[in-house]
Amino acid sequence: MTAVAEQTGLWLTEFTNQPKAEPWIQKLRENAFERFMQAGLPTTHDEEWRFTNVAPIARARFAMRTAGECDVTEEAEPHLAQHADIKANAFVALNTAFLQDVKFVRVPRGKVLQQPIELNFRGVAGQAHHPRVLIVVGSGAHCTVVETYEGPPEGEAAYFTNAVTEFVVGDGAVVDHYKIQRESLAAFHVATMQATLGRSANFSSHSISLGGALVRNDANAVLSEGTEATLNGLYVVNGTQHIDNHTILDHSQPNGASHEVYKGILDGRATAVFNGRIIVRKDAQKTDSKQTNKNLVLSDNAVINTKPELQIHADDVRCTHGATIGQLDSEALFYLQSRGISKSDARNLLTYAFAQDIIDRIKGQPLRESLERMLFEKLNAHAK
């Protein structure tokens, strides 16, 4: 029996043993698990996964982390599992099949939240966890969402986080989303963020990835007429870490604007993937979209695979994309050393300066300062 087939069998056992839920949730579970059993886990033969081998997840044996009965209210029924696609992503199907730990937040029409909505998840050694988040934001409402993933102390056993977050953003609403992933270096982390954006909405999502042994982030947004969407990301990996960022900005209506900047820092034998896709539908005239991926490679053994994509089906648009891969500026490094700064400190300063552009885009000062500390800790820990 192959590792993938064996793992599928283990998931079947766990699925059968989980407590029954409300009929509408149970139907979502059953449809999703049927889809998962048909598709199985992706392999490197799948174009969307050809640089990310999930065999380590398939081979591992995790205990299912239970959260008791699913207590999602019927108010969530029109939206839960209606946006993240179980057909396009087997991990979304797997998450939906285990709908238990669901956090549902509704921001009423016109409401302006002064304090951020904080969602914190912590992995447990040896366990698989499928957290689900649904955030429905009413027309004209304003809110900030901070989604954090952390793990147990280093040195403990591996664990698996398989997260899905769905946003439904009403017309004219403003949403700032921050996802901070600082899992254990023994962790497997797979996550999908799917945003459905209303007319003239303003949505931004910032992904900061520092931890994890094998990480895959999918960030997708579907824009309506006059929508403005921003996807920013920073990934810092070293040792043997692997991270894969896939993004899709889907312009389905005219007069939309999107902005995307992803930056990566790689050291040691780390590997990373960036695949950013901008889709402009036939009716999405007057689209304005810009995508940039920049990577700083600090080691001869680190590898980055980057693939920016444009799929344009309209003729009156302004779209650009680009990717760069580079190393530290030797002259700048020499200058700092000539001023009495040690080589390792100079290296860290220049590396931090490269990341600063993304950190500066964080609007809340407490969160921005916290991320600055996390980044310094990550860089200094590796330098030692």
FINU-865172 format. One record per residue: residue number from 0; residue in one letter; y, x, z of N, C-alpha, C in turn. Coordinates in steps of 0.05 Angstrom, whole numbers. Layout:
residues N
> num, residuo, npy, npx, npz, capy, capx, capz, cpy, cpx, cpz
> NUM, A, Y, X, Z, Y, X, Z, Y, X, Z
...
END
This chain:
residues 384
> num, residuo, npy, npx, npz, capy, capx, capz, cpy, cpx, cpz
> 0, M, -24, 17, 0, 0, 0, 0, 25, 18, 0
> 1, T, 44, 12, -17, 69, 28, -19, 86, 22, 6
> 2, A, 105, 41, 11, 123, 37, 34, 139, 12, 31
> 3, V, 149, 6, 6, 165, -17, 2, 149, -43, 7
> 4, A, 124, -44, -3, 107, -67, 0, 101, -71, 30
> 5, E, 95, -49, 44, 89, -51, 72, 113, -62, 88
> 6, Q, 137, -52, 81, 160, -61, 95, 165, -90, 90
> 7, T, 161, -99, 65, 165, -127, 58, 146, -145, 76
> 8, G, 122, -135, 80, 103, -149, 97, 113, -151, 126
> 9, L, 125, -129, 135, 136, -129, 162, 158, -149, 165
> 10, W, 176, -151, 145, 197, -170, 146, 187, -199, 146
> 11, L, 165, -203, 131, 152, -230, 131, 143, -238, 158
> 12, T, 131, -220, 173, 122, -225, 200, 146, -232, 218
> 13, E, 167, -216, 216, 191, -222, 233, 204, -248, 225
> 14, F, 205, -254, 199, 217, -279, 190, 202, -303, 200
> 15, T, 175, -301, 200, 158, -324, 209, 161, -328, 239
> 16, N, 166, -306, 254, 167, -308, 283, 194, -316, 294
> 17, Q, 215, -316, 278, 241, -322, 289, 243, -352, 295
> 18, P, 258, -359, 316, 261, -388, 323, 274, -404, 301
> 19, K, 266, -429, 298, 277, -447, 278, 306, -453, 285
> 20, A, 322, -458, 264, 350, -464, 268, 356, -493, 258
> 21, E, 381, -500, 259, 390, -526, 248, 381, -528, 219
> 22, P, 374, -552, 209, 363, -555, 182, 379, -541, 160
> 23, W, 405, -543, 161, 421, -531, 139, 420, -500, 141
> 24, I, 419, -489, 165, 416, -460, 168, 388, -451, 160
> 25, Q, 368, -467, 169, 341, -460, 162, 336, -460, 132
> 26, K, 349, -478, 118, 347, -478, 89, 359, -453, 77
> 27, L, 383, -444, 87, 395, -420, 78, 376, -396, 82
> 28, R, 364, -395, 106, 345, -374, 112, 322, -373, 92
> 29, E, 310, -396, 88, 285, -397, 72, 291, -390, 43
> 30, N, 314, -400, 32, 321, -394, 4, 326, -364, 2
> 31, A, 340, -352, 22, 346, -324, 20, 321, -307, 23
> 32, F, 303, -315, 40, 279, -298, 44, 261, -300, 19
> 33, E, 260, -323, 6, 245, -325, -19, 256, -307, -40
> 34, R, 283, -305, -41, 296, -287, -60, 290, -258, -53
> 35, F, 290, -251, -27, 284, -224, -19, 256, -216, -26
> 36, M, 237, -234, -22, 209, -228, -28, 205, -224, -59
> 37, Q, 221, -239, -74, 219, -236, -104, 230, -209, -113
> 38, A, 253, -202, -101, 267, -177, -110, 257, -152, -97
> 39, G, 251, -154, -71, 244, -130, -56, 268, -112, -52
> 40, L, 264, -90, -38, 286, -71, -34, 292, -57, -61
> 41, P, 317, -50, -66, 324, -36, -91, 312, -8, -91
> 42, T, 309, 2, -115, 300, 30, -119, 320, 45, -136
> 43, T, 316, 71, -139, 334, 87, -155, 331, 80, -185
> 44, H, 313, 63, -193, 311, 54, -220, 332, 32, -226
> 45, D, 343, 20, -204, 364, 0, -207, 390, 14, -211
> 46, E, 405, 6, -231, 430, 20, -238, 449, 21, -214
> 47, E, 451, 0, -199, 470, -2, -177, 461, 16, -153
> 48, W, 437, 26, -154, 426, 42, -132, 415, 69, -141
> 49, R, 422, 78, -164, 408, 102, -175, 415, 127, -160
> 50, F, 437, 128, -145, 443, 152, -130, 437, 149, -100
> 51, T, 426, 126, -93, 421, 120, -64, 392, 110, -61
> 52, N, 376, 127, -48, 348, 121, -44, 344, 108, -17
> 53, V, 336, 83, -16, 332, 68, 9, 304, 70, 20
> 54, A, 288, 88, 8, 260, 92, 18, 259, 98, 47
> 55, P, 278, 113, 59, 277, 118, 88, 278, 92, 104
> 56, I, 293, 72, 94, 295, 46, 107, 268, 32, 104
> 57, A, 257, 33, 80, 231, 20, 75, 209, 31, 91
> 58, R, 209, 57, 96, 188, 70, 111, 189, 66, 141
> 59, A, 214, 61, 150, 218, 59, 179, 207, 32, 190
> 60, R, 200, 33, 215, 190, 9, 229, 210, 2, 251
> 61, F, 223, -20, 248, 243, -28, 268, 235, -54, 281
> 62, A, 240, -56, 307, 237, -81, 321, 261, -99, 314
> 63, M, 256, -125, 311, 277, -143, 304, 294, -149, 328
> 64, R, 320, -145, 325, 339, -152, 346, 346, -181, 345
> 65, T, 339, -196, 366, 344, -225, 365, 369, -232, 381
> 66, A, 381, -254, 373, 406, -263, 387, 402, -292, 397
> 67, G, 377, -300, 400, 372, -328, 408, 376, -346, 384
> 68, E, 380, -372, 390, 384, -391, 369, 411, -388, 356
> 69, C, 412, -393, 330, 438, -391, 316, 455, -415, 323
> 70, D, 479, -411, 333, 496, -433, 343, 520, -437, 326
> 71, V, 518, -432, 300, 541, -436, 283, 547, -466, 279
> 72, T, 572, -474, 282, 579, -502, 280, 578, -512, 251
> 73, E, 576, -538, 248, 575, -550, 221, 601, -545, 206
> 74, E, 623, -538, 220, 648, -531, 207, 645, -508, 188
> 75, A, 626, -491, 194, 621, -467, 177, 604, -473, 152
> 76, E, 591, -496, 152, 572, -502, 131, 583, -500, 102
> 77, P, 607, -509, 96, 617, -507, 69, 620, -478, 59
> 78, H, 621, -459, 77, 628, -432, 70, 606, -411, 75
> 79, L, 591, -415, 96, 571, -395, 104, 550, -391, 82
> 80, A, 547, -365, 74, 528, -357, 54, 534, -370, 26
> 81, Q, 559, -377, 22, 567, -388, -4, 583, -368, -21
> 82, H, 587, -344, -11, 604, -325, -25, 590, -298, -30
> 83, A, 578, -286, -10, 562, -262, -14, 536, -271, -28
> 84, D, 530, -258, -50, 509, -267, -68, 481, -256, -61
> 85, I, 463, -274, -54, 436, -265, -47, 420, -256, -72
> 86, K, 429, -265, -96, 415, -257, -120, 423, -229, -130
> 87, A, 448, -222, -123, 458, -196, -133, 451, -173, -114
> 88, N, 444, -179, -89, 440, -158, -70, 418, -166, -50
> 89, A, 396, -150, -51, 373, -157, -35, 379, -154, -5
> 90, F, 397, -137, 2, 404, -134, 31, 420, -158, 40
> 91, V, 437, -170, 23, 450, -195, 30, 429, -217, 35
> 92, A, 409, -218, 17, 388, -237, 21, 373, -233, 47
> 93, L, 368, -208, 54, 354, -202, 79, 371, -210, 103
> 94, N, 396, -204, 102, 414, -213, 124, 414, -243, 127
> 95, T, 416, -257, 104, 418, -286, 105, 391, -298, 115
> 96, A, 369, -285, 109, 343, -295, 119, 341, -293, 149
> 97, F, 357, -276, 161, 357, -273, 191, 383, -281, 203
> 98, L, 394, -304, 194, 419, -314, 205, 414, -321, 235
> 99, Q, 423, -304, 252, 421, -309, 281, 447, -301, 294
> 100, D, 455, -276, 291, 480, -266, 303, 503, -271, 284
> 101, V, 514, -295, 285, 536, -303, 267, 561, -306, 282
> 102, K, 582, -292, 273, 609, -296, 285, 626, -311, 265
> 103, F, 635, -335, 274, 651, -352, 256, 679, -354, 268
> 104, V, 699, -348, 252, 727, -350, 261, 742, -367, 240
> 105, R, 757, -386, 250, 774, -402, 232, 803, -400, 241
> 106, V, 820, -392, 223, 849, -390, 229, 862, -414, 216
> 107, P, 874, -432, 232, 885, -456, 221, 908, -452, 201
> 108, R, 912, -471, 185, 933, -471, 164, 960, -464, 177
> 109, G, 974, -444, 166, 1001, -438, 176, 1002, -422, 201
> 110, K, 979, -416, 214, 979, -402, 240, 984, -372, 235
> 111, V, 1001, -360, 252, 1006, -332, 251, 995, -319, 277
> 112, L, 974, -304, 275, 962, -292, 298, 976, -265, 304
> 113, Q, 986, -262, 328, 1000, -237, 335, 980, -215, 342
> 114, Q, 958, -222, 354, 938, -202, 362, 915, -202, 342
> 115, P, 903, -178, 337, 881, -177, 318, 856, -190, 328
> 116, I, 840, -200, 309, 813, -211, 315, 795, -187, 316
> 117, E, 783, -181, 339, 766, -157, 342, 736, -165, 342
> 118, L, 721, -152, 325, 692, -157, 323, 678, -131, 327
> 119, N, 663, -128, 348, 650, -103, 355, 620, -106, 354
> 120, F, 607, -87, 341, 577, -88, 339, 567, -60, 347
> 121, R, 546, -60, 363, 534, -35, 371, 504, -35, 365
> 122, G, 495, -14, 351, 467, -11, 344, 451, -3, 369
> 123, V, 425, -10, 368, 406, -4, 389, 383, 12, 377
> 124, A, 377, 35, 389, 356, 53, 379, 330, 38, 374
> 125, G, 319, 42, 350, 293, 30, 343, 294, 1, 334
> 126, Q, 318, -10, 332, 320, -39, 325, 334, -43, 298
> 127, A, 328, -66, 286, 343, -75, 262, 361, -98, 270
> 128, H, 385, -98, 260, 405, -118, 268, 419, -128, 242
> 129, H, 422, -154, 240, 433, -166, 216, 458, -183, 224
> 130, P, 480, -170, 232, 504, -185, 240, 517, -199, 216
> 131, R, 527, -223, 221, 540, -239, 199, 567, -248, 209
> 132, V, 587, -245, 193, 614, -253, 200, 625, -272, 178
> 133, L, 636, -294, 186, 650, -312, 168, 677, -318, 179
> 134, I, 698, -311, 163, 726, -315, 171, 739, -333, 150
> 135, V, 747, -356, 159, 761, -376, 141, 790, -377, 150
> 136, V, 808, -370, 131, 836, -369, 137, 851, -391, 122
> 137, G, 864, -408, 136, 878, -430, 124, 902, -422, 107
> 138, S, 912, -440, 91, 934, -435, 73, 959, -426, 90
> 139, G, 972, -405, 81, 996, -396, 94, 992, -382, 121
> 140, A, 968, -379, 130, 963, -366, 155, 964, -335, 153
> 141, H, 969, -322, 175, 970, -292, 176, 951, -283, 198
> 142, C, 935, -262, 192, 917, -251, 213, 909, -223, 206
> 143, T, 900, -208, 227, 889, -181, 224, 861, -182, 236
> 144, V, 842, -170, 222, 814, -169, 231, 806, -140, 233
> 145, V, 795, -132, 257, 785, -105, 261, 755, -107, 267
> 146, E, 739, -96, 249, 710, -98, 250, 699, -70, 255
> 147, T, 686, -66, 278, 677, -39, 286, 647, -38, 290
> 148, Y, 635, -17, 280, 606, -12, 283, 602, 15, 296
> 149, E, 588, 14, 319, 583, 38, 334, 553, 40, 341
> 150, G, 544, 63, 351, 516, 66, 357, 511, 77, 385
> 151, P, 486, 80, 392, 479, 92, 418, 485, 122, 418
> 152, P, 482, 136, 440, 488, 165, 441, 471, 180, 421
> 153, E, 482, 202, 411, 468, 218, 391, 442, 228, 403
> 154, G, 422, 232, 386, 396, 242, 394, 376, 220, 399
> 155, E, 385, 195, 400, 365, 173, 403, 353, 166, 376
> 156, A, 334, 148, 377, 319, 141, 352, 337, 127, 332
> 157, A, 327, 127, 307, 342, 114, 286, 343, 84, 290
> 158, Y, 362, 71, 277, 363, 41, 277, 376, 32, 251
> 159, F, 376, 6, 246, 384, -4, 221, 404, -27, 225
> 160, T, 428, -24, 214, 448, -45, 214, 451, -55, 186
> 161, N, 448, -81, 182, 450, -94, 156, 470, -117, 158
> 162, A, 495, -111, 152, 517, -130, 159, 528, -143, 134
> 163, V, 537, -168, 137, 551, -183, 116, 575, -196, 128
> 164, T, 598, -193, 115, 623, -205, 123, 634, -221, 100
> 165, E, 639, -247, 104, 651, -264, 83, 679, -273, 92
> 166, F, 698, -270, 74, 725, -280, 78, 730, -302, 58
> 167, V, 742, -324, 68, 752, -345, 51, 781, -348, 58
> 168, V, 799, -340, 40, 827, -338, 46, 842, -358, 30
> 169, G, 857, -376, 44, 871, -398, 31, 896, -389, 16
> 170, D, 907, -408, 1, 931, -403, -15, 954, -392, 2
> 171, G, 966, -370, -7, 989, -360, 7, 984, -346, 34
> 172, A, 959, -343, 41, 952, -331, 67, 954, -300, 64
> 173, V, 958, -287, 87, 960, -258, 89, 939, -248, 108
> 174, V, 921, -231, 99, 899, -220, 116, 898, -190, 113
> 175, D, 898, -176, 136, 893, -147, 137, 866, -143, 151
> 176, H, 848, -129, 137, 821, -125, 148, 816, -95, 150
> 177, Y, 804, -87, 173, 797, -59, 178, 768, -58, 186
> 178, K, 752, -42, 172, 725, -38, 179, 721, -9, 187
> 179, I, 713, -4, 212, 709, 23, 222, 680, 27, 228
> 180, Q, 668, 46, 213, 639, 51, 217, 636, 79, 228
> 181, R, 627, 80, 254, 622, 106, 267, 595, 105, 281
> 182, E, 575, 97, 265, 548, 95, 275, 537, 122, 283
> 183, S, 514, 122, 297, 500, 146, 303, 492, 160, 278
> 184, L, 489, 187, 279, 481, 202, 255, 451, 198, 249
> 185, A, 438, 182, 265, 410, 175, 259, 408, 147, 247
> 186, A, 430, 134, 243, 430, 106, 235, 429, 101, 205
> 187, F, 418, 78, 197, 420, 68, 170, 440, 45, 171
> 188, H, 460, 45, 154, 480, 25, 154, 485, 14, 126
> 189, V, 479, -12, 122, 484, -25, 96, 502, -49, 102
> 190, A, 524, -51, 87, 543, -73, 92, 555, -83, 67
> 191, T, 559, -109, 66, 573, -122, 44, 597, -138, 55
> 192, M, 620, -134, 43, 644, -150, 49, 650, -165, 23
> 193, Q, 651, -192, 25, 657, -209, 2, 681, -227, 8
> 194, A, 702, -224, -7, 727, -240, -2, 732, -258, -26
> 195, T, 736, -284, -20, 745, -303, -40, 773, -311, -34
> 196, L, 792, -304, -52, 820, -305, -46, 834, -328, -61
> 197, G, 850, -343, -46, 865, -365, -58, 889, -356, -73
> 198, R, 902, -376, -85, 926, -371, -101, 948, -359, -85
> 199, S, 960, -337, -95, 983, -323, -83, 976, -312, -55
> 200, A, 951, -309, -49, 943, -296, -24, 948, -266, -25
> 201, N, 950, -254, -2, 953, -225, 0, 932, -215, 19
> 202, F, 913, -199, 8, 890, -190, 23, 887, -161, 21
> 203, S, 883, -147, 44, 877, -118, 43, 853, -112, 61
> 204, S, 836, -94, 51, 813, -86, 67, 812, -55, 67
> 205, H, 810, -44, 91, 809, -15, 94, 783, -7, 106
> 206, S, 767, 10, 93, 741, 18, 102, 742, 48, 111
> 207, I, 736, 53, 136, 735, 80, 147, 706, 86, 155
> 208, S, 694, 105, 142, 666, 112, 148, 663, 141, 157
> 209, L, 653, 144, 181, 650, 171, 193, 621, 177, 201
> 210, G, 606, 157, 208, 579, 161, 218, 557, 153, 199
> 211, G, 532, 152, 210, 509, 143, 195, 495, 165, 180
> 212, A, 469, 163, 179, 453, 182, 163, 452, 173, 133
> 213, L, 448, 147, 129, 448, 135, 102, 465, 110, 103
> 214, V, 487, 109, 88, 506, 88, 89, 511, 77, 62
> 215, R, 512, 50, 59, 520, 37, 35, 540, 15, 42
> 216, N, 564, 17, 30, 585, -3, 33, 591, -17, 7
> 217, D, 588, -43, 6, 597, -58, -17, 621, -75, -9
> 218, A, 643, -71, -23, 668, -86, -17, 677, -100, -43
> 219, N, 677, -127, -42, 682, -143, -66, 703, -164, -61
> 220, A, 720, -169, -80, 740, -190, -77, 744, -205, -104
> 221, V, 746, -231, -103, 751, -248, -126, 779, -259, -123
> 222, L, 797, -252, -142, 825, -260, -141, 831, -285, -157
> 223, S, 849, -301, -146, 859, -324, -160, 886, -318, -173
> 224, E, 900, -339, -182, 926, -335, -195, 947, -324, -176
> 225, G, 960, -303, -183, 981, -291, -167, 972, -277, -142
> 226, T, 946, -273, -140, 935, -259, -116, 941, -229, -116
> 227, E, 946, -218, -93, 949, -189, -90, 927, -179, -71
> 228, A, 911, -160, -81, 888, -150, -65, 889, -120, -64
> 229, T, 882, -109, -41, 882, -80, -37, 855, -72, -24
> 230, L, 842, -52, -36, 818, -40, -24, 823, -11, -20
> 231, N, 823, -2, 5, 827, 27, 11, 803, 36, 27
> 232, G, 796, 62, 24, 773, 73, 38, 776, 102, 44
> 233, L, 764, 111, 66, 762, 139, 73, 734, 144, 83
> 234, Y, 721, 163, 71, 694, 171, 81, 693, 200, 86
> 235, V, 683, 208, 109, 681, 236, 117, 652, 241, 125
> 236, V, 639, 258, 110, 610, 263, 114, 605, 293, 114
> 237, N, 585, 301, 131, 577, 329, 132, 547, 330, 139
> 238, G, 537, 354, 143, 509, 357, 149, 493, 346, 125
> 239, T, 474, 328, 131, 458, 316, 109, 465, 286, 106
> 240, Q, 489, 278, 115, 496, 250, 112, 498, 242, 83
> 241, H, 492, 216, 78, 495, 204, 51, 511, 178, 53
> 242, I, 531, 175, 37, 547, 150, 36, 551, 141, 8
> 243, D, 549, 115, 4, 552, 103, -23, 572, 80, -20
> 244, N, 595, 82, -34, 615, 60, -34, 616, 47, -61
> 245, H, 610, 21, -62, 612, 6, -87, 633, -16, -83
> 246, T, 652, -18, -101, 673, -38, -99, 675, -54, -125
> 247, I, 682, -80, -122, 688, -96, -145, 713, -112, -140
> 248, L, 733, -110, -157, 757, -127, -157, 755, -144, -182
> 249, D, 751, -170, -177, 746, -189, -199, 771, -206, -203
> 250, H, 786, -201, -224, 809, -217, -231, 800, -240, -248
> 251, S, 799, -264, -236, 789, -287, -250, 812, -305, -261
> 252, Q, 837, -300, -251, 860, -317, -259, 883, -299, -266
> 253, P, 904, -310, -280, 926, -293, -288, 945, -285, -266
> 254, N, 961, -264, -272, 983, -255, -255, 974, -243, -228
> 255, G, 950, -233, -228, 940, -220, -203, 946, -190, -203
> 256, A, 947, -178, -179, 951, -150, -177, 931, -138, -157
> 257, S, 920, -115, -163, 902, -102, -144, 907, -72, -143
> 258, H, 903, -61, -120, 908, -33, -115, 884, -22, -100
> 259, E, 875, 1, -107, 851, 13, -95, 853, 43, -93
> 260, V, 851, 54, -69, 850, 82, -64, 827, 89, -46
> 261, Y, 808, 104, -55, 786, 114, -38, 787, 144, -38
> 262, K, 785, 156, -14, 785, 185, -11, 760, 193, 4
> 263, G, 748, 215, -5, 724, 226, 8, 727, 255, 16
> 264, I, 716, 262, 39, 715, 290, 47, 685, 297, 53
> 265, L, 675, 317, 38, 647, 324, 40, 644, 353, 48
> 266, D, 625, 358, 66, 619, 385, 75, 589, 388, 79
> 267, G, 580, 412, 84, 551, 416, 88, 535, 409, 64
> 268, R, 513, 395, 68, 496, 386, 46, 499, 356, 42
> 269, A, 522, 345, 49, 527, 317, 47, 529, 308, 18
> 270, T, 522, 282, 14, 524, 270, -13, 539, 244, -11
> 271, A, 553, 238, -32, 569, 213, -32, 570, 201, -60
> 272, V, 574, 175, -60, 576, 160, -85, 601, 142, -84
> 273, F, 616, 141, -105, 637, 120, -108, 633, 107, -135
> 274, N, 631, 80, -134, 629, 65, -159, 649, 42, -156
> 275, G, 671, 43, -170, 692, 23, -168, 694, 8, -194
> 276, R, 692, -18, -193, 693, -34, -217, 716, -54, -216
> 277, I, 732, -54, -236, 753, -74, -239, 746, -92, -263
> 278, I, 744, -118, -257, 737, -137, -278, 762, -155, -284
> 279, V, 769, -157, -309, 791, -175, -316, 780, -196, -335
> 280, R, 779, -220, -326, 767, -242, -342, 786, -250, -365
> 281, K, 775, -265, -383, 789, -272, -407, 815, -286, -401
> 282, D, 816, -303, -381, 840, -319, -375, 859, -304, -356
> 283, A, 852, -280, -348, 868, -266, -327, 889, -249, -341
> 284, Q, 906, -261, -357, 929, -247, -369, 949, -238, -348
> 285, K, 965, -218, -355, 985, -207, -337, 973, -194, -312
> 286, T, 949, -185, -314, 937, -171, -291, 948, -143, -289
> 287, D, 953, -134, -265, 963, -107, -259, 944, -95, -239
> 288, S, 929, -74, -247, 909, -63, -229, 909, -33, -231
> 289, K, 905, -20, -208, 904, 9, -207, 883, 18, -188
> 290, Q, 866, 37, -196, 845, 47, -180, 844, 77, -180
> 291, T, 841, 89, -156, 840, 118, -154, 818, 127, -134
> 292, N, 803, 147, -142, 783, 159, -124, 788, 189, -124
> 293, K, 793, 200, -100, 797, 229, -97, 778, 240, -76
> 294, N, 767, 263, -83, 746, 275, -65, 753, 304, -60
> 295, L, 750, 312, -34, 754, 339, -26, 726, 350, -18
> 296, V, 716, 369, -33, 690, 381, -28, 693, 408, -15
> 297, L, 683, 410, 9, 687, 435, 25, 664, 454, 25
> 298, S, 642, 447, 12, 619, 463, 11, 607, 464, -17
> 299, D, 595, 487, -23, 581, 489, -49, 557, 471, -51
> 300, N, 546, 462, -28, 522, 446, -28, 527, 416, -26
> 301, A, 552, 408, -23, 558, 380, -22, 560, 368, -51
> 302, V, 553, 343, -54, 552, 330, -81, 566, 303, -80
> 303, I, 583, 298, -99, 596, 272, -102, 590, 261, -130
> 304, N, 582, 236, -132, 579, 222, -158, 600, 200, -158
> 305, T, 619, 202, -176, 640, 182, -177, 641, 169, -205
> 306, K, 645, 142, -205, 645, 127, -230, 664, 104, -228
> 307, P, 689, 108, -235, 708, 86, -238, 703, 70, -263
> 308, E, 706, 44, -262, 699, 27, -285, 721, 6, -290
> 309, L, 727, 1, -315, 744, -22, -323, 729, -39, -342
> 310, Q, 728, -65, -337, 716, -85, -355, 738, -105, -361
> 311, I, 751, -102, -384, 775, -118, -390, 768, -137, -413
> 312, H, 772, -163, -408, 767, -183, -428, 792, -198, -436
> 313, A, 815, -190, -425, 841, -201, -433, 857, -180, -447
> 314, D, 878, -188, -462, 893, -169, -478, 921, -163, -469
> 315, D, 931, -177, -448, 958, -172, -438, 955, -163, -409
> 316, V, 947, -138, -405, 942, -128, -378, 953, -100, -375
> 317, R, 955, -91, -350, 962, -63, -345, 942, -52, -324
> 318, C, 923, -37, -333, 902, -27, -315, 898, 3, -318
> 319, T, 895, 17, -296, 890, 46, -297, 869, 53, -276
> 320, H, 855, 74, -281, 836, 84, -262, 832, 114, -266
> 321, G, 823, 127, -245, 818, 156, -247, 804, 167, -222
> 322, A, 792, 190, -226, 777, 203, -204, 782, 233, -205
> 323, T, 783, 245, -182, 786, 274, -180, 767, 286, -159
> 324, I, 759, 311, -164, 742, 325, -145, 755, 353, -143
> 325, G, 760, 362, -119, 773, 388, -115, 766, 401, -89
> 326, Q, 777, 425, -85, 772, 440, -61, 799, 446, -47
> 327, L, 798, 458, -24, 822, 464, -9, 839, 485, -26
> 328, D, 865, 482, -24, 883, 500, -38, 882, 527, -24
> 329, S, 873, 548, -38, 870, 574, -26, 897, 586, -18
> 330, E, 917, 580, -34, 944, 591, -27, 955, 578, -1
> 331, A, 951, 552, 1, 960, 538, 26, 944, 548, 50
> 332, L, 918, 553, 46, 901, 563, 68, 911, 591, 76
> 333, F, 917, 608, 56, 927, 635, 62, 954, 634, 77
> 334, Y, 971, 616, 68, 998, 613, 80, 996, 606, 110
> 335, L, 979, 587, 116, 976, 579, 144, 964, 601, 161
> 336, Q, 945, 616, 150, 933, 638, 164, 954, 661, 169
> 337, S, 971, 664, 149, 992, 685, 152, 1012, 678, 173
> 338, R, 1013, 653, 182, 1031, 644, 203, 1017, 643, 230
> 339, G, 993, 656, 232, 979, 658, 257, 960, 636, 264
> 340, I, 955, 618, 245, 936, 596, 249, 908, 606, 241
> 341, S, 888, 601, 258, 861, 610, 251, 851, 596, 226
> 342, K, 831, 608, 214, 821, 597, 189, 809, 569, 193
> 343, S, 794, 565, 215, 783, 539, 220, 804, 518, 225
> 344, D, 825, 525, 240, 847, 506, 245, 862, 500, 220
> 345, A, 867, 521, 204, 881, 517, 178, 865, 498, 160
> 346, R, 839, 503, 159, 822, 486, 143, 823, 457, 152
> 347, N, 822, 453, 179, 823, 426, 189, 850, 412, 184
> 348, L, 872, 428, 186, 899, 417, 180, 901, 407, 152
> 349, L, 892, 423, 133, 893, 416, 105, 875, 392, 99
> 350, T, 852, 392, 112, 833, 370, 107, 844, 344, 118
> 351, Y, 856, 346, 142, 869, 322, 154, 892, 312, 136
> 352, A, 908, 331, 126, 930, 323, 108, 920, 307, 84
> 353, F, 897, 315, 74, 885, 301, 51, 879, 272, 59
> 354, A, 869, 268, 83, 862, 241, 92, 885, 225, 102
> 355, Q, 908, 238, 107, 931, 225, 120, 941, 201, 104
> 356, D, 939, 203, 77, 949, 181, 60, 935, 155, 67
> 357, I, 909, 155, 72, 895, 131, 79, 902, 122, 108
> 358, I, 903, 141, 126, 909, 134, 154, 937, 122, 156
> 359, D, 956, 132, 140, 983, 121, 141, 985, 92, 132
> 360, R, 965, 83, 117, 965, 55, 108, 956, 35, 129
> 361, I, 947, 45, 152, 939, 28, 174, 964, 18, 187
> 362, K, 968, -9, 189, 993, -20, 197, 997, -19, 228
> 363, G, 976, -25, 243, 979, -26, 272, 979, 2, 284
> 364, Q, 999, 8, 300, 1001, 35, 311, 978, 42, 329
> 365, P, 969, 25, 348, 946, 32, 365, 921, 38, 349
> 366, L, 915, 22, 329, 892, 27, 313, 895, 53, 297
> 367, R, 919, 58, 286, 924, 82, 270, 920, 107, 288
> 368, E, 931, 106, 312, 928, 129, 330, 899, 133, 338
> 369, S, 884, 111, 342, 856, 114, 348, 840, 126, 326
> 370, L, 846, 119, 301, 833, 130, 278, 840, 160, 274
> 371, E, 864, 167, 280, 872, 195, 279, 855, 212, 298
> 372, R, 851, 201, 323, 834, 216, 342, 805, 218, 332
> 373, M, 795, 196, 321, 767, 197, 311, 764, 217, 289
> 374, L, 784, 219, 271, 782, 238, 249, 783, 266, 259
> 375, F, 802, 272, 278, 803, 299, 290, 777, 307, 303
> 376, E, 765, 288, 318, 740, 293, 331, 718, 300, 311
> 377, K, 717, 285, 289, 697, 289, 269, 701, 317, 256
> 378, L, 725, 324, 249, 730, 350, 236, 726, 373, 256
> 379, N, 734, 370, 280, 731, 392, 300, 702, 396, 308
> 380, A, 688, 374, 310, 659, 376, 318, 644, 391, 297
> 381, H, 650, 387, 271, 636, 401, 250, 644, 430, 249
> 382, A, 670, 435, 255, 680, 463, 254, 667, 480, 275
> 383, K, 659, 468, 297, 646, 483, 319, 617, 490, 311
END
